[in-house]
Amino acid sequence: MISSLKLAALCGVSQGTVDRAVHNRVGVSEKTKKHILDQAAIYGYIPNPAAHELLTGKTEMVVALIPSFQSPFFMDMMDAIKKRLENDGLRLVISIVNDTKELIYLLKDFAARRYRAAIIIPSAEGVAIPKQVEKMNIISLLTPCCGGRSCFISPDETRVGEIATKYLIAKGHKNIVHLTYTRQTPAIIQRAKGYEGYMNNNNLSAIVECDIKEDRILSLVKKNGTTAFFCHNDWMALSIIRMLEKSGLVVPNDVSVIGVDNSPSFTALYQEITTVAYPIEWLAGEVAAAVQNTQYAINVFNDFEVVERKSVRELA
C-alpha cells in the first residue's frame, strides 16, 4: 500500500488532485481522474480519512457522549440518529461518559480532532461549554447545557405527563399515582408537572412518589385505593409490575400501569406495557438538522400517542 504523496508522484499530479480524484470532487478532468484511480487500484492505495480532513478542513465525524450502553432507550435513540446522519454522509462515534468532568474533557478532545458536532446527554443541568469547543456544534438531549454553539432538543415533557394522566382518567381511574426518580432532570420535573396539573384540573389528588419500595407500593394499592400507576418510563413500569405480581396482585386486574418510551428494543423483550411513545424518529431528524446548521431553530414535539397494551384496564 502506498501513500497519497507517492501516488501523486507516480501520476505526475499534486496531492490535492489525488484527493479530489479519489473522493470524486470537482477540479480534475475525467482523463486524469481515471489515470489516478487506475494507479490507485494497481498499487493498493486506500485514502486516509485524516489526511482528507486536513486537506479539506472538513470532517464527516460526529460524536455522541451518553451515560450508558445498557439502556435500550439510549441505544434505540442513537441507532435512529446514526441512520439519519448516514443519510447526510456523516458517521457517528459513541462513547460513554460518567460525570461532567469527563464530559468536558472529551468535548475538548473531540473538538481538537475537528469533529463536526457532539451530541451529549449531560448528567447535570446547565453544564458550561468551554471556549475550547466553541467551534463545534453541541446538541444537548434530555438535559440542557449552556454556552458555545449549543442547542437543546427535547419534546414537550410536560405534555407527556398530561397525555398519560388524561389517558388513565379516560379509562375511569381517579386514584392515580405518579412514580418517578429522586434526581431532578428536566424530563423528571416536567413529566411530574404535567401529571400534577392535569390531576388538579380534574379536581383529583396528585401523589408523586420517588421512594419506590415494595411496602410503599403495596400500601398505595391496598390502603390508599390506588388503581393506576403512571411510571416515568417503561423500565420503571416493568419493575413495578414485577413487584406487584410478586406480592400476589395482578396487573391490570388489581391495578393498572402505564410507562413512557415504547423503545423498540424494550418492547421486543416485554410487549405488555401500555406506554406513551417517545418520538425517537422526530428527535433523530432534529439532531441531524442541528448538526448541519449552527443557527438551528428548535421545533417542539407535543403530538404524543399512547400505545395500548395489556397493563391498563378500563374501570367499570
N, C-alpha and C positions, 0 to 999 in steps of 0.2 A: 504494500500500500504506500502511496506517495502523498506528499503534502500539496496544498493548492499552489504554493510558491513553485514547487518543482513542476507541477502540471502546467503552470503558466509559462515557465521557461521552455518546456517541451513544445508547447503550442505557439510560442513566439508572441504571447499577449501578456497583458498585465494581470495581476492577481484579482483586481476588481472585475475584469472582463470574465475571468473564470467564475467568479462568484455570481455574476449576472447570468451566465450561461447555465450553470447547474441548478440555479433557482428559477430559471425561466422568466427572467425580468427583462425589461426593455433596455435598449442601449447596446445591443450586439446583433450582428447580422445572422441570418439563418445559416449561411455557409460556415461562418466562424463558430457558431453555436454547435453545429453538427460535428465539426472537427474536434472541438473541446470535449464534447460528450463521448465521441468515439475513443479518444485518447484516455479519457477517464475510465471507460469500460475496460480498455486493454490493460491499464496499469492498476486497476482496482481502487481508484480514488473514491473516498467517501467524504462528503462535505462535513466540516467541523462546525456544529451549530454555534459554538462560542466565537469562532472566527467570523462567521457570517454576521453575528450580532455586533461584533466590534466594527465591521466594515459598514454596516447599515445604520448603526445606532439604535436598532430596534430589537426587541425580544418577543418571542412567542410564549414566554413562560408566565404563568400566574400561580401564586402560592395560596393555599388555604391553611390557616392555622386554627385547629379545632381542639376541644378538650379531650376527646376520646375516640378511639376506633371501635369501642364496644357498644356504642349506641346505634341501633338500626336507623333511628331518626336522622342522626347526623350523616350516616353513610348514604342513606337514600337521598338526602339533600345534596350531598357532594356529588353523587352519581348524576343527578339531574343537572347540576351546574356544569360538571365536566362535559356532558353531552352538548350543552348549549355553547360552551366555549369552543369545543371542537368544530362546531359549525362555522365559527369565526376564524378558524385556523390557529387557535390558541391551545396550549397544553396546560393542564392543571397538575400541580405537585401538592400533596397533602402532608402536613406534619402535625405532630401533637405538641401542645403547649400546656404546662401545668400551672403557671402563675403569670402575673403581669410582668415581672422582671424578665422572665424567659420570652414572653411575647415581644417586648421591646427589643431585646437582643436579636431575636430572629427577624424582626421587621428591618432593623438596621442591616443585618447580614444580607437579606434578600434585596433590599434597596441598593446595596453596594454591588450586587450581581446584576443590577439593572432589570429586575423583573418588572413586567408590565403593571401588575397590580397585586395586592394582597387582600384576601377575603379572611376576615377574622371573626371569631366568636369570643369576645373578652370575658374573663372570669369576674370582672367588676365593671360597674358603670363609670363612664367619664374618664377612661384611660386617655392620657395625653399623648398624642402622636409627636415624637421628637422631630426636630428640624432636619435631622439626617435623612429622613424618609419622606420629606415633603413633596418630592418629585414623583413619588409612586402613588398611584391611586389606592386608597384604603376603603374597602367596603366592609362595614361592620354589620353583622347579623345578630338578631336577638337582643344584644346589649349595645348601646351606642358608645362611641368614643368621641374625642374632640381634638380639633387642630388638624393641620395639614390638609391634604386633598382627600378628606374623608367624607363618606356619606353613610347613613344608617338606613337599612332596608328591613322592614318588618310589616306584616299585615296588621290590621286593627285588632289588637289582642283584647281590648275591651269588648269588642263585638263578639269575639269567641265566647267570652263568658256569658254574654247576653243570649246568644244563639242556643247554647247548651241548656241554660236555665229556661228559656222560652219553650224549648222542645219538651223538657220534663214537665213543666206546668201544663202544657197542652195535652200531655198524657195522663193528667189528673193528679200529679204529685204536688203536694203543698209543703211537706216537711222535707226539704232538700238541703243537704249539707255539702259544702264545697271543701274538698280535700286537696291540700297543696303543700308546698315546701316552706321551710323557715327562711331560706335565703331570699333576698329581696332583689330579684331581677325585674326588668320592666314587664316581661311576659307574666310572671307570677303576680305582680302587683295589679296589672291591668285586667287579667282574667278574673281575679277576685273582685275587682271593682265592678266589672260588667255583671257578675253574678249578684253582688250585693245591690246594685242599682235596680236590676230587673226584679229581684225579690221585693225590695222596698216599694217599687212602683205598683206591685200587685198586693200590697199590704200583707206580705208574708215575712216571717222572721228569717234573717240571714245568719247562718252559722258557718264560719270559716275555721277549719281545723288544720293545724300544722303538725301536731303531735300524733303521728299515725301509729298508734299502738292498739293491739288487739282488744284489750279491755275497754278502751275508749270507743272503738268502733262498735263493739257489741252493745255497749251501753247506749249509744246513739240510736241503735235499732230497737233494742228491747225495752229501754226505759223512756227514751225521748220520742219514740214512734217515727224515726226517720224512715222514709220509704224509698229514697233515692240518694245516691252519692254522685256528685259531679267532680271527677278527678282531673287534676291538672294535665295529665297525659295518659296515654294508653298503658304505659308500663305501670304507673301507679294504679290504674284501674284493674289490671291483671293481679297485682299484689293484693288489692282489696278483695277481689273475687275469691282468690285462694284463701285469704284469711277468713272470710265469711263462711265458705264451704267447709273449711277445717273445723269450724265451730258448729257445724250442723245446719247452717242457714243455706237456703237455696236461692241462687240468682237466676232469673229475676222474680221468682215466685214470692220470696220473702222481702227482697229489696232489689231495686234496680241500680245499675251502674253505667255511667257514660264517661268516656275519656276524650282525649284530643290527640290528633295526629293523622291516623289512618296511614301510617307508614307501610309501604308495600312489603318490606322485609318482616315487619312485626306481624302484619295480618296474615302473611304466609305461614307463620308459626302458630298463631292463635286467631281464629276467624270469627269469634263470637261477640266481641265487644262493640257495642254501639258507640260511635265516635264522631266528633266534629273534624272533618277533613282539613288538614293543614295544606295551604296552597303551594306545594313544593315547586310545581312547574312554573307558576307565576313568579315565585321567588327567583328561580333559576334564570328566567327571562330578564328580570330586573337587574340581577347581578351581571349578566352578560352585557346589558346596556351600559351599566355603570363602569365596567372595566374599560369600555371603549370611549367613554365620554367624561371628561373632567368636570363638566358643568351639568351633571346628571340631575334631572328633576324627578323626585320620588312620586310614584303613584301608589296610593293606599288601597289595599285589597280588603274588602269587607263583605263579599258575597259568599259567605261560608255555607257549606252543605253538611247536614247530618246524615251519616251513613248508618242506616238502621240494621241492627243485627239482633242477637238473642239476649243481650244483657239488660234490656229495658222492656218492661211490660206496661200496658195501659191499665190504670186503675179503674175499677167499676164506678 
